[in-house]
Amino acid sequence: MRADRAARAATLAVVAVTSLGGCSTVGLSNSTSATPVVSQQTLAEIKPVVKGIEQEVAAFVPLDLVAGEVYSAGGSISDCAPGAVSWGSHTAVPVSRPPDLDELTAELRARWSRAGDFEVDLTEGSTQEPRLILRSPVLGDYYVEMIEESLQVASFSTCFAYDEERDGYAWEIFAE
């Protein structure tokens, strides 16, 4: 049963990466044809920072709501500009009931050391459920929302120059 949940969560992360576009475009002009700024960082440099932030956000879920083992996906890449990609993954926190995202937002703003690095927006997802979005032109985008019985923190790095020989081939990255 736990393996089924983990597999579903991993599938949802891949769907989220491909459907949400996967790259940070904060600070760009309002033009729909704007090309994202492409970082020269490597995947090896980006991955631990993005994953760490994702897990820091997940740690703000009140402990009395956590109803099982926290699952953290490896991640995958998606195109975001010619010759560039974004790396995305997610952490799923099983909960006994959905946390109050207003309270979670207030806690992040008040106690999270990186809060000042992000634009924080509490909005609604496509199903009219609350969604917290954290955006940073340097640190990437993070989407926090309920999916099934877990609070999901999906992370998407900024756009970076992709070199298969340096960063790994897409199928190797997905298989991690």
C-alpha positions as CSV (number, residue, x, y, z in Angstrom):
1,M,0.0,0.0,0.0
2,R,2.8,2.4,0.9
3,A,4.6,1.6,-2.3
4,D,1.4,2.3,-4.3
5,R,1.1,5.7,-2.6
6,A,4.8,6.5,-3.3
7,A,4.4,5.4,-7.0
8,R,1.2,7.6,-7.3
9,A,3.0,10.5,-5.7
10,A,6.0,10.1,-8.0
11,T,3.7,10.0,-11.1
12,L,1.9,13.2,-9.8
13,A,5.2,14.9,-9.5
14,V,6.2,14.1,-13.1
15,V,2.8,15.3,-14.3
16,A,3.2,18.5,-12.2
17,V,6.6,19.1,-13.6
18,T,5.5,18.8,-17.2
19,S,2.1,20.6,-16.8
20,L,3.3,23.5,-14.7
21,G,6.1,24.4,-17.1
22,G,8.9,23.9,-14.6
23,C,10.9,27.1,-14.7
24,S,11.0,30.3,-12.7
25,T,10.1,33.4,-14.7
26,V,9.8,35.9,-11.9
27,G,11.1,39.3,-12.7
28,L,10.6,38.9,-16.5
29,S,8.5,41.3,-18.5
30,N,4.8,40.7,-18.9
31,S,5.3,39.6,-22.5
32,T,4.2,36.1,-23.1
33,S,7.1,35.5,-25.4
34,A,9.7,36.4,-22.8
35,T,12.6,33.9,-22.6
36,P,13.6,32.8,-19.1
37,V,17.0,33.8,-17.7
38,V,19.3,30.8,-18.1
39,S,21.6,30.1,-15.1
40,Q,25.0,28.6,-15.8
41,Q,24.8,26.5,-12.6
42,T,25.0,22.7,-13.0
43,L,22.3,20.2,-12.0
44,A,24.7,19.0,-9.3
45,E,24.7,22.6,-7.9
46,I,21.0,23.3,-8.3
47,K,19.5,20.0,-7.1
48,P,20.6,20.1,-3.4
49,V,19.5,23.7,-3.0
50,V,16.1,23.2,-4.6
51,K,15.5,19.9,-2.7
52,G,16.6,21.5,0.6
53,I,14.1,24.3,0.2
54,E,11.4,21.9,-0.7
55,Q,12.0,19.9,2.4
56,E,12.3,23.0,4.6
57,V,8.8,24.1,3.5
58,A,7.5,20.6,4.1
59,A,8.9,20.7,7.7
60,F,6.4,23.5,8.5
61,V,3.5,21.1,8.4
62,P,2.4,20.9,12.0
63,L,3.6,17.6,13.5
64,D,0.2,16.7,14.9
65,L,-1.1,16.5,11.3
66,V,1.6,14.3,9.9
67,A,0.0,10.9,9.4
68,G,2.8,8.8,8.0
69,E,6.2,8.7,6.4
70,V,7.2,11.7,4.4
71,Y,8.1,10.7,0.8
72,S,10.6,12.7,-1.2
73,A,10.8,12.1,-5.0
74,G,14.1,12.1,-7.0
75,G,12.9,14.4,-9.7
76,S,13.1,15.0,-13.4
77,I,14.0,17.7,-15.9
78,S,11.8,19.6,-18.4
79,D,12.6,22.1,-21.1
80,C,12.2,25.7,-20.3
81,A,14.3,27.5,-23.0
82,P,16.4,26.4,-26.0
83,G,19.3,24.3,-24.6
84,A,18.1,24.8,-21.0
85,V,16.0,22.8,-18.5
86,S,14.4,23.1,-15.1
87,W,14.7,20.4,-12.5
88,G,11.6,19.5,-10.6
89,S,10.7,17.1,-7.7
90,H,8.4,16.9,-4.8
91,T,7.9,16.0,-1.2
92,A,4.7,14.4,0.0
93,V,3.6,14.8,3.6
94,P,0.8,12.5,4.5
95,V,-1.7,14.3,6.7
96,S,-4.6,13.3,8.9
97,R,-6.5,16.4,7.7
98,P,-5.5,19.2,5.4
99,P,-3.5,21.9,7.1
100,D,-4.7,25.5,7.1
101,L,-2.6,27.1,4.3
102,D,-3.3,30.5,5.8
103,E,-1.6,29.4,9.0
104,L,1.2,27.7,7.1
105,T,1.8,30.9,5.1
106,A,1.9,33.0,8.2
107,E,4.4,30.5,9.9
108,L,6.7,30.5,6.8
109,R,6.7,34.3,6.7
110,A,7.3,34.6,10.5
111,R,9.8,31.8,11.1
112,W,11.4,30.6,7.9
113,S,14.9,32.0,7.4
114,R,14.5,32.2,3.6
115,A,11.1,33.8,3.6
116,G,12.6,37.2,2.4
117,D,14.0,35.5,-0.7
118,F,10.5,34.6,-2.0
119,E,7.4,36.2,-3.3
120,V,4.6,34.4,-1.4
121,D,1.1,34.0,-2.9
122,L,-1.8,32.1,-1.5
123,T,-4.2,31.4,-4.3
124,E,-6.4,28.6,-5.7
125,G,-5.5,25.6,-7.8
126,S,-7.4,24.4,-10.8
127,T,-9.8,22.5,-8.5
128,Q,-10.4,25.7,-6.4
129,E,-8.4,24.2,-3.5
130,P,-6.0,26.5,-1.8
131,R,-2.4,26.5,-3.3
132,L,0.6,28.3,-1.8
133,I,3.1,29.5,-4.4
134,L,6.6,30.6,-3.4
135,R,8.6,32.2,-6.2
136,S,12.2,33.3,-6.4
137,P,14.2,34.4,-9.5
138,V,17.3,32.8,-8.0
139,L,15.9,29.8,-6.0
140,G,13.0,28.6,-8.2
141,D,9.3,28.1,-7.7
142,Y,7.5,25.9,-5.1
143,Y,3.9,24.9,-5.1
144,V,2.2,23.7,-1.9
145,E,-1.2,22.0,-2.1
146,M,-3.2,19.0,-1.1
147,I,-3.1,16.1,-3.5
148,E,-5.1,13.1,-2.3
149,E,-4.2,12.6,1.4
150,S,-0.9,14.4,1.3
151,L,0.3,17.9,1.3
152,Q,2.6,18.1,-1.7
153,V,5.5,20.5,-2.0
154,A,6.5,20.6,-5.7
155,S,9.8,22.3,-6.5
156,F,11.0,23.7,-9.9
157,S,14.5,25.1,-10.3
158,T,15.3,28.2,-12.2
159,C,16.2,27.5,-15.9
160,F,19.8,26.3,-16.3
161,A,22.0,25.5,-19.2
162,Y,21.8,21.8,-19.8
163,D,24.8,19.6,-20.8
164,E,24.0,15.9,-21.0
165,E,27.6,14.9,-20.5
166,R,28.0,17.1,-17.4
167,D,24.5,16.9,-15.9
168,G,23.5,13.4,-17.0
169,Y,21.0,12.2,-19.6
170,A,17.3,12.8,-19.0
171,W,16.5,9.1,-18.5
172,E,19.3,8.8,-15.9
173,I,18.0,11.8,-14.0
174,F,14.5,10.4,-14.0
175,A,15.6,7.0,-12.9
176,E,17.4,8.4,-9.7
